[in-house]
Amino acid sequence: MDLTERIKYLRDEINKSNYKYYVEENPYLSDYEYDQMFAELKKIESEHPLLITPDSPTQRVGSVSEKFFPHTHKHRLYSLDNTYSYEELELWYEKIQKEFNEPVELVCELKIDGLAIALTYEQGYFTLGVTRGDGITGENITTNLKTVKAIPLKLFEDVNLEVRGEIYMPKTSFERLNEENLKSGEKIFANPRNAASGSLRQLDSTVTAKRDLSMFTYTGIFEKGENVPNNHYDSMMYLKSLGFKINPNVRLCKNAKEAIDYCKEWEEKRFELNYATDGVVIKVNKFSYQNELGYTSRAPKWATAFKFPPEEVVTKIVDIELGLGKTGAVTPVAVLEPVQLAGSIVQRASLHNFDEIKRLDVRIGDNVLIKKAAEIIPKVIKVMDSDFHDSLPIYEAPKICPCCGEKLESPEGEVVLFCKNPKCPSVAKARIEYWVSKEAMDIDKIGPTVIDQLYSKNFIKNPADLYKLTMQDFMQLDLVQEKSASYMYNAIQESKTRPLKRFIAALSIRGIGKENAEILSNEFGSIENLINADVQRLSEIQGVGEKLALEIYNYFKNPENIKLIEELKSLGVDPQKPTQTISEIFKGKTFVLTGTLPTMTRDQASDIIKQNGGKTASSVSKNTDYVLAGENAGSKLDKAETLNIKIISEEEFLEMLK
């Protein structure tokens, strides 16, 4: 294979992998394979720059721009009129139906709470990306949009067209970004839309590339031709066939009743999604009808947006409590008068940090507006105007730890206050709670209530003490009988051979969560190698960087932390090395494990799956290929049956390996 053929092969494989992962959500290459191919392609192109083409995956990350230039849209981007009740929606439909004197098909799509953009493709190549702006003129942000992997750089057909899409940030990515910014004292984003907007307008596109943005395409403007669809629904399916990511919940409806049923269905179900949606966009399906109905000065007559009821409510702050996390960070939490919000009763809301309290001028007794950030975590948005606000005492940030009384510290350049006392009871219990959590060592049935009792009886003071407990210790706790004591004792013993990535995460190193722990595990292979790594070695690892490298280095230079690790090892805790791939039997397949398996633990089964090229997931979805079920399988089994996903036993699983 000559050089040009090798480049074409690498680009095709990487682009295919991006499409499978970011559009179809069905992984095609392993992370290792992808990284190796990308590195090879980048090396070849650096040595032969004349071979670089616009659709090469290496062109997704650009450079620093001095500014964004205005660009006039070839086709105007209109706004949408809104409807706020089913009665209004019915009236809108009746008005349209009278125009044609027959039932009019509609297409319903979730209204993504993101940023509208226009993308231009020439002969199948992505050539221009522009923000909506005022609908007539936007900003050219092509370089930044190339970093969004859900946007294809080259389509599956050589067509000329313009598409419109909505750029969004997944809720999980939004939460992770805010957590990272909170730790580093950087800006906290109010919602995923603001985070996506801020990410797209970075002058350095490498920053945009790190923000995990995605896009749903919602319409296309086609050049006239034989293959051009004559209705909106078919056009969406055509865009999907070209390589665009469309929302999987788009639905063709016969009439207004079916559209209303769709809105009712998603008013509650939307909270299960990993992206924010604030309504439903409803469009007349036939393009000929759309053309006949036309536009007002600002919006199409053939479309409307049904807005879900607002998920912001006013309530009263009755207190501000202080919580201490596993790293010693002190977090203020507003205690509220109970109020219904986004389908649940809310009694507490995040205030992020003490600078945020000062900025909002929040005081105990204030009436405040709260909302669910990313429709998950309640947070205080603003203080409502009132006659009594000025008479309330100004809230002062604490100077000493609310638990141990030690002086609180704030690292240079950060806004977070920390309790640095290693023996602070609240911090110690928080670290033990994290140690047993599913994010870390995954020790079942050892929750906060059990930990609180064990701590108060002086049975445990750190994670190592868990491995010294006996069944008799557990039976001294309230409401714990022999069976429960046996279960908890065995769960702790079983955790001794958890994978190294879980052990690293469980240590509560500041800034190290599940993802970074896996990176470190794969990079070093043992806890000893990680302990001996210097700052330079750590900072060179992709995804770590200098600041985090220093946190890791300082953690392992603390004699108390090394003493804890040595004690854990002496008690039989033996973190297992990263799983090595031995075959590709399960390549491209995703398993979900549930219940108790006859001859192996779920962790052991998970390792076997990964050793053979597969992946595991924590929840069942349409992307799940198999559910490996044992005894006492729970709701995952029900969901698998609903989605018609194949359920296998351990025996069938082992047979597949043959």
Wavefront OBJ file of the C-alpha trace (Angstrom):
o trace
v 0.000 0.000 0.000
v 1.578 3.317 -1.064
v 1.489 6.516 1.001
v -1.637 8.040 -0.589
v -3.555 4.779 -0.191
v -2.451 4.527 3.464
v -3.579 8.106 4.157
v -6.941 7.437 2.518
v -7.372 4.253 4.542
v -6.530 6.004 7.821
v -8.845 8.935 7.105
v -11.705 6.658 6.091
v -11.336 4.528 9.223
v -11.087 7.534 11.579
v -14.011 9.348 9.922
v -16.058 6.164 10.053
v -15.208 5.759 13.733
v -16.215 9.384 14.447
v -19.512 8.858 12.637
v -20.251 5.594 14.455
v -19.359 7.023 17.867
v -20.701 10.588 17.722
v -23.663 10.172 15.352
v -24.845 6.573 15.694
v -23.490 6.235 19.286
v -22.223 2.789 18.309
v -18.414 2.521 18.818
v -16.485 1.058 15.884
v -12.822 1.256 16.943
v -11.336 0.799 20.392
v -9.806 3.941 21.953
v -6.371 2.419 21.490
v -6.917 1.652 17.788
v -8.335 5.135 17.188
v -5.417 6.862 18.932
v -2.844 4.780 17.047
v -4.419 5.542 13.658
v -4.778 9.240 14.455
v -1.146 9.473 15.581
v 0.039 7.721 12.402
v -2.039 9.998 10.167
v -0.811 13.121 11.969
v 2.814 11.983 11.578
v 2.444 11.293 7.843
v 0.751 14.644 7.229
v 3.408 16.538 9.202
v 6.075 14.934 7.004
v 4.079 15.482 3.778
v 2.009 18.689 4.251
v 1.020 18.786 0.565
v -1.107 15.681 1.197
v -3.311 17.410 3.818
v -6.937 17.840 2.671
v -9.829 19.822 4.263
v -11.715 16.656 5.257
v -8.784 15.102 7.103
v -9.650 14.318 10.748
v -6.467 16.144 11.792
v -8.029 19.407 10.608
v -10.687 19.278 13.325
v -8.429 21.127 15.776
v -7.264 24.458 14.410
v -5.340 27.349 15.852
v -5.874 30.729 17.459
v -7.987 33.304 15.642
v -7.727 37.047 16.263
v -11.476 37.515 15.824
v -14.584 36.135 14.153
v -15.662 37.776 10.900
v -19.310 38.585 10.049
v -20.925 36.590 7.269
v -24.231 37.234 5.513
v -26.415 34.139 5.302
v -27.333 32.967 1.816
v -30.703 31.856 3.219
v -32.183 33.711 6.176
v -32.575 31.903 9.505
v -36.059 32.695 10.799
v -37.299 32.605 14.373
v -40.223 30.447 15.521
v -43.561 31.532 16.947
v -44.383 29.857 20.256
v -47.463 28.124 21.627
v -47.829 27.592 25.369
v -50.968 25.444 25.621
v -52.581 22.563 23.786
v -55.523 24.828 22.948
v -53.179 27.247 21.157
v -51.602 24.328 19.318
v -55.004 23.073 18.153
v -55.963 26.568 16.937
v -52.698 26.819 14.978
v -53.384 23.463 13.336
v -57.026 24.296 12.528
v -55.942 27.490 10.806
v -53.526 25.525 8.599
v -56.042 22.772 7.896
v -58.568 25.300 6.573
v -56.043 26.345 3.938
v -55.972 22.864 2.422
v -59.324 21.399 3.482
v -57.742 18.048 4.422
v -55.733 16.495 7.281
v -52.214 17.909 7.266
v -49.285 15.742 8.346
v -46.958 17.198 10.962
v -43.414 16.388 12.079
v -42.538 16.694 15.764
v -38.976 17.127 17.020
v -37.597 17.964 20.446
v -36.536 21.609 20.669
v -32.872 21.450 21.661
v -31.746 24.185 24.032
v -28.579 25.113 22.163
v -27.268 27.453 19.457
v -28.494 27.484 15.877
v -25.846 27.324 13.170
v -25.777 27.118 9.374
v -23.354 24.738 7.647
v -22.452 24.857 3.946
v -21.273 21.796 2.000
v -19.799 21.940 -1.506
v -19.413 18.671 -3.369
v -19.849 16.920 -0.028
v -17.123 18.907 1.793
v -17.788 21.106 4.834
v -16.647 24.580 3.754
v -18.397 27.113 5.997
v -20.014 27.299 9.431
v -21.831 30.428 10.615
v -23.706 31.325 13.801
v -27.356 32.345 13.538
v -26.649 35.945 14.595
v -29.703 38.067 13.812
v -30.847 35.583 11.167
v -29.430 37.672 8.339
v -25.796 38.061 9.428
v -23.838 35.721 11.675
v -20.194 35.050 12.540
v -17.901 32.710 10.656
v -16.785 30.097 13.205
v -15.829 27.361 10.721
v -12.567 26.487 12.485
v -14.276 25.946 15.839
v -17.106 23.936 14.301
v -14.582 21.569 12.735
v -13.758 20.417 16.278
v -17.337 19.155 16.809
v -17.132 15.498 15.860
v -20.876 15.178 15.202
v -20.367 17.555 12.243
v -19.143 15.555 9.224
v -16.216 17.080 7.334
v -17.073 14.937 4.286
v -20.538 13.592 3.446
v -21.331 10.140 2.076
v -22.435 11.765 -1.218
v -20.877 14.621 -3.242
v -23.790 17.041 -2.829
v -24.153 20.807 -2.487
v -26.432 21.881 0.333
v -26.850 24.017 3.422
v -28.009 22.509 6.683
v -29.142 24.027 9.950
v -28.395 22.431 13.255
v -28.378 23.038 16.972
v -25.056 22.896 18.813
v -25.457 21.650 22.375
v -23.412 20.427 25.328
v -24.499 17.117 26.932
v -25.607 17.452 30.563
v -22.836 15.149 31.796
v -20.204 17.253 29.999
v -21.759 20.450 31.403
v -21.581 19.136 34.963
v -17.978 17.998 34.486
v -16.965 21.392 33.042
v -18.537 23.275 35.952
v -16.920 20.928 38.481
v -13.513 21.522 36.907
v -14.071 25.287 36.738
v -15.267 25.351 40.335
v -12.054 23.674 41.487
v -9.861 26.048 39.479
v -11.839 29.192 40.343
v -12.896 29.789 36.733
v -16.312 30.875 35.435
v -19.332 28.755 36.421
v -21.833 28.430 33.561
v -25.524 28.841 34.380
v -26.733 26.151 31.964
v -25.527 23.912 29.097
v -26.615 26.478 26.492
v -24.376 29.183 27.969
v -21.538 26.683 28.241
v -21.958 25.676 24.583
v -22.081 29.328 23.503
v -18.947 30.189 25.462
v -17.167 27.154 24.051
v -18.032 27.969 20.429
v -16.740 31.531 20.706
v -13.269 30.598 21.950
v -10.582 32.264 19.856
v -8.464 29.160 20.437
v -10.265 26.259 18.771
v -8.243 23.734 20.799
v -10.255 24.919 23.823
v -13.496 24.324 21.906
v -12.289 20.834 21.023
v -11.998 19.927 24.731
v -15.569 21.000 25.559
v -17.351 17.894 24.182
v -19.944 19.693 22.044
v -22.373 17.899 19.763
v -25.003 18.810 17.184
v -28.427 17.711 15.994
v -29.236 18.637 12.383
v -32.835 19.781 12.015
v -33.287 20.891 8.379
v -31.580 21.136 5.010
v -31.805 23.427 1.983
v -31.267 21.333 -1.124
v -30.377 22.193 -4.690
v -33.026 21.051 -7.144
v -32.508 17.529 -8.422
v -33.998 14.064 -8.823
v -33.155 12.844 -5.312
v -34.445 15.881 -3.440
v -37.174 14.844 -0.939
v -40.601 16.485 -1.192
v -41.340 16.571 2.536
v -39.596 17.375 5.797
v -39.613 13.887 7.330
v -38.033 12.274 4.263
v -35.497 15.092 4.113
v -34.451 14.289 7.686
v -33.945 10.642 6.773
v -31.945 11.740 3.723
v -29.734 13.989 5.866
v -29.165 11.041 8.177
v -28.076 8.907 5.203
v -25.565 11.614 4.231
v -23.870 11.313 7.630
v -25.612 13.956 9.738
v -26.756 13.339 13.299
v -30.499 13.879 13.636
v -32.494 13.614 16.830
v -33.673 9.990 17.179
v -37.019 11.124 18.616
v -38.321 12.825 15.462
v -41.860 11.594 14.732
v -44.305 11.854 11.816
v -47.813 12.695 13.101
v -51.097 12.462 11.176
v -52.806 15.354 12.955
v -52.781 17.746 15.928
v -53.943 15.054 18.356
v -50.873 12.916 17.660
v -48.639 15.994 17.964
v -50.197 16.829 21.344
v -49.682 13.224 22.487
v -46.005 13.614 21.530
v -45.718 16.827 23.592
v -47.366 15.196 26.620
v -45.086 12.171 26.353
v -41.912 14.258 26.361
v -42.944 16.788 28.999
v -41.832 14.266 31.659
v -39.545 11.949 29.675
v -37.226 14.828 28.728
v -35.564 14.670 32.142
v -34.156 11.248 31.208
v -32.220 12.731 28.272
v -28.558 13.727 28.387
v -29.288 17.070 26.732
v -31.536 20.001 27.608
v -34.815 20.497 25.753
v -37.390 23.176 26.501
v -40.156 22.240 24.070
v -41.208 20.609 20.817
v -40.871 22.033 17.295
v -43.878 21.139 15.120
v -43.659 21.547 11.355
v -45.989 20.937 8.421
v -44.510 17.940 6.624
v -45.102 18.648 2.894
v -42.727 21.191 1.351
v -45.440 22.260 -1.133
v -47.699 23.186 1.788
v -44.829 25.011 3.499
v -44.219 27.072 0.356
v -47.888 27.927 0.085
v -48.160 28.998 3.732
v -45.005 31.129 3.582
v -43.610 33.398 6.283
v -44.434 36.389 8.427
v -41.764 39.078 8.792
v -40.009 36.986 11.455
v -41.218 33.377 11.420
v -42.587 30.612 9.166
v -46.364 30.132 9.276
v -45.891 26.381 8.781
v -44.027 25.778 12.064
v -44.459 26.510 15.745
v -42.612 25.742 18.973
v -44.642 24.265 21.817
v -42.891 25.387 25.006
v -42.916 23.167 28.085
v -44.034 24.807 31.337
v -41.212 26.881 32.882
v -38.916 24.981 35.232
v -38.054 27.973 37.356
v -39.864 28.633 40.613
v -39.644 31.083 43.517
v -39.149 29.847 47.071
v -37.587 31.008 50.333
v -34.109 30.311 51.718
v -34.535 29.187 55.322
v -30.859 28.435 55.950
v -27.449 28.017 54.320
v -25.711 24.784 55.280
v -22.050 23.973 54.759
v -21.020 20.635 53.320
v -17.510 19.179 53.287
v -16.395 16.953 50.447
v -13.725 14.266 50.179
v -11.043 16.833 49.243
v -11.971 19.136 52.143
v -13.791 21.643 49.908
v -16.505 23.560 51.754
v -19.683 23.910 49.700
v -22.594 26.183 50.639
v -26.050 24.687 50.101
v -29.315 26.616 50.309
v -31.995 24.963 52.460
v -35.357 25.885 50.928
v -39.011 25.879 51.725
v -40.121 22.721 49.820
v -41.315 23.474 46.278
v -42.301 21.430 43.175
v -39.746 21.745 40.364
v -39.232 19.685 37.202
v -41.287 16.767 38.438
v -39.929 16.516 41.991
v -40.032 18.234 45.389
v -36.921 20.362 45.919
v -35.698 21.324 49.405
v -32.029 22.108 48.743
v -30.175 23.984 45.990
v -26.555 24.615 45.092
v -24.921 27.975 45.732
v -21.621 26.783 44.164
v -19.197 28.845 46.284
v -18.977 31.884 48.513
v -18.086 34.244 45.655
v -21.368 33.237 44.029
v -23.279 34.045 47.238
v -21.594 37.462 47.304
v -22.279 38.097 43.612
v -25.980 37.243 43.955
v -26.184 38.900 47.401
v -28.044 35.888 48.773
v -29.201 36.188 52.387
v -31.015 33.780 54.689
v -34.721 34.701 54.499
v -34.579 35.865 50.854
v -37.093 34.806 48.241
v -35.050 33.355 45.395
v -35.592 32.021 41.897
v -34.338 28.461 41.501
v -34.034 26.200 38.484
v -32.565 22.847 37.629
v -29.172 23.346 36.006
v -29.180 21.027 32.987
v -32.546 19.942 34.435
v -30.696 17.847 37.017
v -29.209 19.862 39.872
v -31.301 22.606 41.508
v -29.439 25.901 41.791
v -30.196 29.440 42.943
v -30.434 31.837 39.971
v -31.184 35.193 41.568
v -32.690 36.991 44.519
v -36.212 38.311 43.901
v -36.872 41.980 44.606
v -38.460 42.457 48.020
v -38.996 45.191 50.617
v -37.252 43.180 53.341
v -34.055 42.094 51.492
v -31.938 45.024 52.747
v -32.983 44.399 56.342
v -31.630 40.825 56.293
v -28.082 40.185 57.607
v -25.418 39.980 54.866
v -24.099 36.419 54.648
v -20.445 36.131 55.651
v -18.267 33.304 54.371
v -16.980 31.051 57.180
v -13.424 31.400 58.418
v -13.232 28.114 60.322
v -14.346 24.576 59.443
v -17.944 23.976 60.598
v -16.944 20.472 61.718
v -13.479 20.559 63.312
v -12.951 24.280 63.913
v -9.678 24.484 61.972
v -8.969 27.616 59.905
v -10.197 27.373 56.303
v -7.791 28.107 53.442
v -8.224 29.141 49.815
v -5.419 28.169 47.394
v -3.947 31.039 45.398
v -6.069 31.949 42.389
v -9.080 29.910 43.555
v -12.419 30.785 45.136
v -13.040 27.511 46.978
v -12.427 27.278 50.725
v -10.773 24.115 52.060
v -10.388 22.405 55.402
v -6.829 21.068 55.351
v -7.168 19.109 58.620
v -6.595 15.419 57.667
v -8.406 14.324 60.840
v -11.548 16.411 60.262
v -14.443 13.967 60.915
v -16.629 15.298 58.065
v -13.811 15.072 55.519
v -12.783 11.626 56.794
v -16.356 10.309 56.488
v -16.745 11.900 53.030
v -13.582 10.106 51.867
v -14.829 6.775 53.195
v -18.233 7.357 51.564
v -16.488 7.996 48.256
v -14.228 4.962 48.738
v -17.251 2.626 48.890
v -19.221 4.416 46.128
v -19.894 2.986 42.676
v -17.518 5.586 41.218
v -14.676 4.117 43.304
v -14.399 0.664 44.956
v -18.089 -0.153 44.520
v -18.738 -1.758 47.942
v -22.433 -2.526 48.135
v -24.670 -1.869 51.189
v -22.096 0.336 52.970
v -23.898 3.672 52.803
v -23.637 6.984 54.733
v -25.793 5.713 57.627
v -23.607 2.638 58.170
v -20.416 4.694 57.820
v -21.709 7.259 60.323
v -22.372 4.528 62.901
v -19.033 2.820 62.295
v -17.232 6.158 62.652
v -19.078 7.203 65.820
v -18.204 3.844 67.436
v -14.514 4.401 66.500
v -14.516 1.269 64.306
v -13.225 3.226 61.273
v -11.279 6.465 60.747
v -10.017 5.904 57.199
v -10.643 3.516 54.251
v -8.040 1.002 55.482
v -10.084 0.440 58.648
v -12.907 -1.012 56.536
v -10.726 -4.045 55.839
v -10.174 -4.642 59.580
v -13.905 -4.971 60.331
v -15.412 -8.273 61.439
v -18.980 -9.557 61.184
v -19.321 -8.958 64.924
v -18.476 -5.265 64.384
v -21.337 -4.936 61.898
v -23.780 -6.723 64.202
v -23.219 -4.023 66.839
v -24.839 -1.485 64.508
v -28.518 -0.528 64.689
v -30.898 -2.828 62.776
v -28.073 -5.006 61.398
v -28.706 -8.757 61.610
v -26.367 -11.649 60.819
v -27.367 -11.883 57.144
v -26.759 -8.152 56.519
v -23.508 -8.257 58.478
v -22.309 -11.173 56.357
v -23.268 -9.375 53.155
v -21.378 -6.185 54.114
v -18.325 -8.074 55.334
v -18.116 -10.124 52.116
v -18.651 -7.037 49.942
v -15.615 -5.402 51.555
v -13.480 -8.529 51.103
v -14.530 -8.816 47.463
v -13.400 -5.228 46.796
v -9.756 -6.078 47.555
v -9.101 -7.022 43.939
v -10.819 -4.128 42.188
v -9.092 -2.753 39.056
v -6.285 -0.239 39.545
v -8.383 2.562 37.976
v -10.985 2.181 40.757
v -8.287 2.182 43.437
v -6.765 5.406 42.060
v -10.165 7.086 41.902
v -10.969 5.955 45.469
v -7.886 7.718 46.890
v -9.714 11.083 46.559
v -6.814 12.877 44.878
v -8.073 16.345 44.103
v -9.132 16.632 40.447
v -9.004 12.868 39.816
v -12.317 11.280 38.952
v -13.222 8.071 37.185
v -11.979 9.159 33.751
v -8.601 10.538 34.822
v -8.096 7.532 37.075
v -8.455 5.238 34.065
v -5.945 7.341 32.097
v -3.405 7.042 34.931
v -4.095 3.336 35.324
v -3.471 2.655 31.636
v -0.391 4.877 31.604
v 1.413 3.473 34.672
v 0.015 -0.033 35.148
v 0.669 -0.128 38.905
v 0.235 2.106 41.939
v 4.000 1.910 42.598
v 4.815 3.353 39.165
v 2.322 6.155 39.721
v 3.746 6.968 43.158
v 7.259 7.288 41.698
v 6.266 9.500 38.734
v 7.623 13.067 38.706
v 5.674 16.199 37.742
v 7.116 16.376 34.228
v 6.199 12.759 33.461
v 2.668 13.312 34.784
v 2.111 16.592 32.936
v 3.057 15.003 29.596
v 0.065 12.643 29.782
v -2.803 13.689 27.536
v -5.718 14.775 29.696
v -3.614 15.592 32.769
v -1.683 18.857 32.334
v 0.608 20.760 34.706
v -1.908 21.781 37.375
v -3.358 18.307 37.840
v 0.110 16.765 37.618
v 1.168 18.863 40.609
v -1.905 17.744 42.598
v -1.063 14.076 41.918
v 2.633 14.543 42.710
v 1.914 16.379 45.984
v -0.592 13.713 47.036
v 2.011 10.974 46.806
v 4.671 13.104 48.518
v 2.456 13.296 51.624
v 3.711 10.635 54.107
v 0.182 10.137 55.505
v -1.139 9.163 52.058
v 1.710 6.711 51.447
v 1.116 5.233 54.917
v -2.565 4.683 54.013
v -1.649 2.932 50.743
v 0.909 0.693 52.468
v -1.639 -0.203 55.153
v -4.229 -1.087 52.508
v -1.716 -3.347 50.766
v -0.823 -5.050 54.061
v -4.536 -5.794 54.575
v -4.719 -7.611 51.228
v -5.961 -4.803 48.968
v -4.358 -5.672 45.636
v -5.398 -3.395 42.741
v -5.496 -5.331 39.482
v -3.507 -4.182 36.466
v -5.357 -2.702 33.448
v -7.131 -5.196 31.250
v -5.161 -6.211 28.162
v -7.021 -7.047 24.953
v -6.458 -10.684 23.975
v -9.037 -10.998 21.175
v -11.685 -9.039 19.280
v -14.572 -11.478 19.741
v -16.745 -8.722 21.246
v -15.407 -5.833 19.157
v -18.074 -3.161 18.735
v -20.409 -4.853 21.239
v -21.730 -3.259 24.425
v -22.792 -5.351 27.433
v -24.791 -4.410 30.517
v -24.368 -6.680 33.550
v -27.077 -7.232 36.150
v -27.768 -9.664 38.986
v -25.466 -12.215 40.652
v -23.610 -14.519 38.254
v -23.094 -18.209 39.203
v -19.291 -18.524 38.997
v -17.815 -15.026 38.621
v -18.260 -11.488 39.872
v -19.564 -8.776 37.589
v -16.131 -7.119 37.657
v -14.555 -10.350 36.453
v -17.129 -10.657 33.661
v -16.540 -7.007 32.756
v -12.793 -7.616 32.490
v -13.380 -10.619 30.211
v -15.575 -8.489 27.957
v -12.900 -5.775 27.718
v -10.115 -8.343 27.212
v -12.045 -9.518 24.173
v -12.623 -6.110 22.617
v -16.052 -5.293 24.055
v -17.361 -2.497 26.243
v -19.620 -2.373 29.275
v -22.240 0.205 30.216
v -24.029 0.897 33.479
v -27.514 1.286 32.011
v -29.552 -0.337 29.264
v -30.197 1.727 26.130
v -30.874 1.203 22.434
v -27.087 0.960 21.986
v -26.835 -2.097 24.250
v -26.126 -5.347 22.392
v -26.399 -7.851 25.267
v -27.604 -7.911 28.856
v -25.665 -10.485 30.865
v -28.074 -11.444 33.645
v -27.664 -13.479 36.816
v -29.920 -14.143 39.791
v -31.969 -11.288 41.276
v -31.626 -9.190 38.128
v -33.525 -5.944 38.576
v -35.074 -3.221 36.413
v -32.325 -3.491 33.786
v -33.852 -6.801 32.739
v -37.277 -5.198 32.315
v -35.850 -2.407 30.190
v -33.927 -4.892 28.046
v -37.138 -6.808 27.354
v -38.950 -3.575 26.490
v -36.197 -2.607 24.000
v -36.001 -6.163 22.634
v -32.317 -6.471 23.576
v -30.874 -9.973 23.800
v -30.575 -11.281 27.372
v -27.921 -13.964 27.969
v -26.920 -16.151 30.907
v -23.368 -16.699 32.120
v -23.402 -20.092 30.361
v -24.352 -18.478 27.031
v -21.741 -15.769 27.624
v -18.984 -18.357 28.116
v -20.194 -20.242 25.044
v -19.804 -17.039 22.994
v -16.157 -16.878 24.053
v -15.512 -20.240 22.418
l 1 2 3 4 5 6 7 8 9 10 11 12 13 14 15 16 17 18 19 20 21 22 23 24 25 26 27 28 29 30 31 32 33 34 35 36 37 38 39 40 41 42 43 44 45 46 47 48 49 50 51 52 53 54 55 56 57 58 59 60 61 62 63 64 65 66 67 68 69 70 71 72 73 74 75 76 77 78 79 80 81 82 83 84 85 86 87 88 89 90 91 92 93 94 95 96 97 98 99 100 101 102 103 104 105 106 107 108 109 110 111 112 113 114 115 116 117 118 119 120 121 122 123 124 125 126 127 128 129 130 131 132 133 134 135 136 137 138 139 140 141 142 143 144 145 146 147 148 149 150 151 152 153 154 155 156 157 158 159 160 161 162 163 164 165 166 167 168 169 170 171 172 173 174 175 176 177 178 179 180 181 182 183 184 185 186 187 188 189 190 191 192 193 194 195 196 197 198 199 200 201 202 203 204 205 206 207 208 209 210 211 212 213 214 215 216 217 218 219 220 221 222 223 224 225 226 227 228 229 230 231 232 233 234 235 236 237 238 239 240 241 242 243 244 245 246 247 248 249 250 251 252 253 254 255 256 257 258 259 260 261 262 263 264 265 266 267 268 269 270 271 272 273 274 275 276 277 278 279 280 281 282 283 284 285 286 287 288 289 290 291 292 293 294 295 296 297 298 299 300 301 302 303 304 305 306 307 308 309 310 311 312 313 314 315 316 317 318 319 320 321 322 323 324 325 326 327 328 329 330 331 332 333 334 335 336 337 338 339 340 341 342 343 344 345 346 347 348 349 350 351 352 353 354 355 356 357 358 359 360 361 362 363 364 365 366 367 368 369 370 371 372 373 374 375 376 377 378 379 380 381 382 383 384 385 386 387 388 389 390 391 392 393 394 395 396 397 398 399 400 401 402 403 404 405 406 407 408 409 410 411 412 413 414 415 416 417 418 419 420 421 422 423 424 425 426 427 428 429 430 431 432 433 434 435 436 437 438 439 440 441 442 443 444 445 446 447 448 449 450 451 452 453 454 455 456 457 458 459 460 461 462 463 464 465 466 467 468 469 470 471 472 473 474 475 476 477 478 479 480 481 482 483 484 485 486 487 488 489 490 491 492 493 494 495 496 497 498 499 500 501 502 503 504 505 506 507 508 509 510 511 512 513 514 515 516 517 518 519 520 521 522 523 524 525 526 527 528 529 530 531 532 533 534 535 536 537 538 539 540 541 542 543 544 545 546 547 548 549 550 551 552 553 554 555 556 557 558 559 560 561 562 563 564 565 566 567 568 569 570 571 572 573 574 575 576 577 578 579 580 581 582 583 584 585 586 587 588 589 590 591 592 593 594 595 596 597 598 599 600 601 602 603 604 605 606 607 608 609 610 611 612 613 614 615 616 617 618 619 620 621 622 623 624 625 626 627 628 629 630 631 632 633 634 635 636 637 638 639 640 641 642 643 644 645 646 647 648 649 650 651 652 653 654 655 656 657 658
